[in-house]
Amino acid sequence: MAATTTDTLPRRMWLGGIEPMKASYGKLMMWFFLISDTFTFSALLVSYGLVRFSYPAYDGAVADFTFSNLYWPIPEKVYEAVPFLHGIELPLVFVGIMTFILIFSSVTMVLAVEAGHRMDRSAVEVYMLWTILGGFTFLGCQAWEWAHFIHGTEGGSVIREIVDGQWVERTIFGANLTENQYGPPAFADFFFFITGFHGTHVFSGVLLNILIYYRSATGYYDRRGHYEMVEKVGLYWHFVDLVWVFVFTFFYLV
């Protein structure tokens, strides 16, 4: 009998039978993934900062600010539109609403995790539904912001560029990966890539939240005897919310 116990101990260790820091194998792997993803977002934001400060910023004293590709844009002038309020300048109001929605969804996720610890199935379902709704609302807001950013303003902006050795001026509207009404092309490139990368994370989190809700509603976690998966997905959702705080700071405030 002793031999059997000795033989099975290494196998139990490899299967996660011993929990370092009282954390399960799944939680540790989630933390490893989040740490690696932190490095990715950090590299993107640091790159944005380096390029951002390589361009002169408009300080109000430059007479030819109409040549938008020569200066880094002012965030308040770029992100000032709100749906259904055309022609009214409301700097950062819409993105502030987006941020509040995402943070609120993080609160409902905390409540879902707490309900899971109490094995309260109905409460988990309610709070997961609120979290899913918050995620979809944020993605909808981001889609509208992208559409507005791509479409541009009615007047457009004048850019100055060298063509065949001569300075040429022309008007462009909106932004894409090659031209940008609001500033240098690099500004649009970073905006699309970083906010799109974050949006992909939010979308993935919403899909995971839907799976959690479905399994909770069908009693899967009750049969397993714990709601640890809610906590693991909650870690991912909180990470997505925290990253948005840094994206918001870099793109919309700096």
C-alpha positions as CSV (number, residue, x, y, z in Angstrom):
1,M,0.0,0.0,0.0
2,A,2.9,2.3,0.8
3,A,4.4,1.6,-2.6
4,T,1.2,2.6,-4.3
5,T,1.1,5.9,-2.5
6,T,4.7,6.6,-3.4
7,D,4.1,5.8,-7.0
8,T,1.1,8.0,-7.3
9,L,2.6,11.1,-5.5
10,P,4.7,12.3,-8.5
11,R,1.7,11.9,-10.8
12,R,-0.5,13.9,-8.5
13,M,2.1,16.7,-8.5
14,W,2.2,16.9,-12.3
15,L,-1.6,17.0,-12.4
16,G,-1.6,20.0,-10.1
17,G,-2.3,18.0,-6.9
18,I,-0.1,20.4,-4.9
19,E,-1.2,24.0,-5.2
20,P,1.5,26.7,-4.9
21,M,0.4,29.7,-2.9
22,K,-3.0,27.9,-2.5
23,A,-3.8,28.7,-6.1
24,S,-5.1,26.0,-8.5
25,Y,-3.4,25.0,-11.7
26,G,-6.0,26.9,-13.7
27,K,-5.6,30.2,-11.8
28,L,-1.8,30.0,-12.1
29,M,-2.0,29.5,-15.9
30,M,-4.4,32.4,-16.2
31,W,-2.0,34.6,-14.3
32,F,0.9,33.5,-16.6
33,F,-1.2,34.4,-19.6
34,L,-2.2,37.8,-18.2
35,I,1.4,38.6,-17.4
36,S,2.5,37.7,-20.9
37,D,-0.4,39.8,-22.3
38,T,0.7,42.7,-20.1
39,F,4.1,42.7,-21.8
40,T,2.4,42.9,-25.2
41,F,0.2,45.9,-24.3
42,S,3.1,47.6,-22.6
43,A,5.3,47.3,-25.7
44,L,2.5,48.8,-27.8
45,L,1.8,51.7,-25.5
46,V,5.6,52.4,-25.1
47,S,5.9,52.4,-28.8
48,Y,3.0,54.8,-29.1
49,G,4.6,57.1,-26.5
50,L,7.9,57.2,-28.4
51,V,6.3,58.0,-31.7
52,R,3.9,60.5,-30.0
53,F,6.8,62.6,-28.6
54,S,8.8,62.5,-31.8
55,Y,6.2,64.9,-33.4
56,P,5.7,68.5,-32.4
57,A,2.5,69.1,-30.5
58,Y,0.1,72.0,-31.4
59,D,0.4,74.5,-28.6
60,G,-1.9,77.2,-30.0
61,A,1.0,79.4,-31.3
62,V,1.4,77.6,-34.7
63,A,-0.3,79.5,-37.4
64,D,-0.6,76.7,-39.9
65,F,-2.2,74.1,-37.8
66,T,-4.4,73.3,-40.7
67,F,-1.6,71.1,-42.0
68,S,-2.6,68.4,-39.6
69,N,0.0,65.8,-40.7
70,L,2.8,68.0,-39.4
71,Y,1.6,68.0,-35.7
72,W,0.3,65.5,-33.3
73,P,-3.4,66.0,-32.7
74,I,-5.1,67.3,-29.6
75,P,-7.2,64.5,-28.1
76,E,-10.0,66.9,-27.1
77,K,-10.4,68.0,-30.7
78,V,-10.4,64.5,-32.1
79,Y,-12.7,62.7,-29.7
80,E,-15.4,65.3,-29.2
81,A,-18.5,63.8,-30.9
82,V,-21.4,62.1,-29.2
83,P,-24.1,60.1,-31.1
84,F,-27.3,62.0,-31.9
85,L,-25.7,65.3,-30.8
86,H,-24.3,66.5,-34.1
87,G,-22.5,69.8,-34.2
88,I,-22.1,70.0,-30.4
89,E,-18.5,69.8,-29.2
90,L,-18.3,67.5,-26.1
91,P,-14.7,66.6,-25.7
92,L,-14.1,63.1,-24.2
93,V,-17.7,62.8,-23.0
94,F,-18.5,59.7,-25.2
95,V,-15.2,57.9,-24.4
96,G,-15.9,58.7,-20.7
97,I,-19.2,57.0,-21.0
98,M,-17.5,54.0,-22.6
99,T,-15.0,53.8,-19.8
100,F,-17.8,54.0,-17.1
101,I,-19.7,51.1,-18.8
102,L,-16.6,48.9,-18.9
103,I,-15.7,49.7,-15.2
104,F,-19.3,49.0,-14.2
105,S,-19.1,45.6,-15.9
106,S,-16.1,44.8,-13.8
107,V,-18.1,45.5,-10.7
108,T,-20.8,43.1,-11.8
109,M,-18.1,40.5,-12.5
110,V,-16.9,40.9,-8.9
111,L,-20.4,40.3,-7.7
112,A,-20.7,37.2,-9.9
113,V,-17.5,35.8,-8.4
114,E,-18.7,36.5,-4.9
115,A,-22.0,34.8,-5.6
116,G,-20.1,31.8,-7.0
117,H,-18.2,31.5,-3.7
118,R,-21.6,31.3,-2.0
119,M,-22.8,28.8,-4.5
120,D,-25.7,31.1,-5.4
121,R,-26.5,30.0,-8.9
122,S,-29.3,32.6,-9.6
123,A,-27.1,35.5,-8.5
124,V,-24.3,34.3,-10.7
125,E,-26.6,34.2,-13.7
126,V,-28.0,37.8,-13.0
127,Y,-24.6,39.4,-12.6
128,M,-23.1,37.5,-15.6
129,L,-26.0,38.8,-17.7
130,W,-25.2,42.4,-16.6
131,T,-21.5,41.8,-17.4
132,I,-22.3,40.5,-20.8
133,L,-24.6,43.5,-21.5
134,G,-21.8,45.8,-20.4
135,G,-19.3,44.1,-22.7
136,F,-21.6,44.3,-25.8
137,T,-22.4,47.9,-25.1
138,F,-18.8,48.9,-24.9
139,L,-18.1,47.1,-28.2
140,G,-21.0,48.9,-29.8
141,C,-19.7,52.2,-28.6
142,Q,-16.2,51.4,-29.9
143,A,-17.7,50.4,-33.3
144,W,-19.5,53.8,-33.5
145,E,-16.3,55.6,-32.5
146,W,-14.3,53.8,-35.2
147,A,-17.0,54.6,-37.8
148,H,-16.9,58.3,-36.8
149,F,-13.1,58.3,-36.9
150,I,-12.9,56.7,-40.3
151,H,-15.6,58.9,-41.8
152,G,-14.1,62.2,-40.5
153,T,-15.6,65.7,-40.3
154,E,-17.5,67.5,-43.0
155,G,-14.8,70.1,-43.6
156,G,-11.9,67.7,-43.6
157,S,-8.3,68.8,-43.0
158,V,-5.6,70.2,-45.2
159,I,-2.3,68.3,-45.3
160,R,1.0,69.3,-46.8
161,E,3.3,66.7,-48.4
162,I,6.2,66.5,-50.9
163,V,5.3,65.2,-54.3
164,D,7.9,65.1,-57.0
165,G,10.2,67.4,-55.0
166,Q,7.5,70.0,-54.4
167,W,5.2,70.8,-51.4
168,V,1.6,70.0,-52.3
169,E,-1.5,70.8,-50.3
170,R,-4.7,68.8,-50.4
171,T,-7.8,68.1,-48.3
172,I,-8.5,64.7,-46.8
173,F,-11.4,63.4,-44.9
174,G,-11.4,60.8,-42.1
175,A,-8.6,58.3,-41.4
176,N,-7.3,55.0,-42.6
177,L,-3.9,53.2,-42.5
178,T,-2.3,55.5,-45.0
179,E,-4.0,58.9,-44.4
180,N,-5.3,60.7,-41.4
181,Q,-7.3,63.9,-41.2
182,Y,-6.6,64.4,-37.6
183,G,-2.8,64.1,-37.6
184,P,0.2,62.0,-38.8
185,P,-0.7,58.6,-40.3
186,A,1.1,57.0,-37.3
187,F,-1.6,58.3,-35.0
188,A,-4.4,56.5,-36.9
189,D,-2.2,53.3,-37.2
190,F,-1.7,53.1,-33.4
191,F,-5.3,54.0,-32.7
192,F,-6.7,51.2,-35.0
193,F,-4.2,48.6,-33.8
194,I,-4.2,49.2,-30.0
195,T,-7.9,49.9,-29.6
196,G,-8.7,47.1,-32.0
197,F,-6.4,44.7,-30.1
198,H,-8.1,45.7,-26.9
199,G,-11.5,45.3,-28.5
200,T,-10.6,41.8,-29.6
201,H,-9.8,41.0,-26.0
202,V,-13.2,42.4,-24.9
203,F,-15.0,40.4,-27.5
204,S,-13.2,37.2,-26.4
205,G,-14.1,38.0,-22.8
206,V,-17.8,38.4,-23.8
207,L,-17.8,35.0,-25.4
208,L,-16.2,33.5,-22.3
209,N,-18.8,35.2,-20.2
210,I,-21.6,33.8,-22.3
211,L,-20.1,30.3,-21.9
212,I,-20.0,30.9,-18.1
213,Y,-23.6,32.0,-18.0
214,Y,-24.7,29.0,-20.1
215,R,-22.9,26.5,-17.9
216,S,-24.2,28.2,-14.7
217,A,-27.8,28.2,-16.0
218,T,-27.6,24.5,-16.9
219,G,-26.3,23.6,-13.4
220,Y,-22.8,22.5,-14.6
221,Y,-20.9,24.2,-11.8
222,D,-23.3,23.0,-9.2
223,R,-22.6,19.4,-10.3
224,R,-18.8,20.2,-10.1
225,G,-19.2,21.6,-6.7
226,H,-17.5,24.9,-7.3
227,Y,-17.6,28.1,-9.4
228,E,-13.9,28.5,-9.9
229,M,-14.2,29.0,-13.6
230,V,-16.2,32.2,-12.9
231,E,-13.2,33.5,-10.9
232,K,-10.7,32.6,-13.6
233,V,-12.7,34.4,-16.3
234,G,-13.2,37.2,-13.9
235,L,-9.4,37.7,-13.7
236,Y,-9.3,38.0,-17.4
237,W,-12.2,40.5,-17.5
238,H,-10.6,42.7,-14.8
239,F,-7.3,42.7,-16.8
240,V,-9.2,43.9,-19.9
241,D,-10.7,46.7,-17.8
242,L,-7.4,47.7,-16.3
243,V,-5.7,47.8,-19.7
244,W,-8.4,50.1,-21.0
245,V,-7.5,52.6,-18.2
246,F,-4.0,52.8,-19.7
247,V,-5.2,53.0,-23.3
248,F,-7.7,55.7,-22.3
249,T,-4.9,57.6,-20.6
250,F,-2.4,57.4,-23.5
251,F,-4.8,58.1,-26.3
252,Y,-7.4,60.4,-24.9
253,L,-5.7,62.3,-22.2
254,V,-2.0,62.7,-23.1
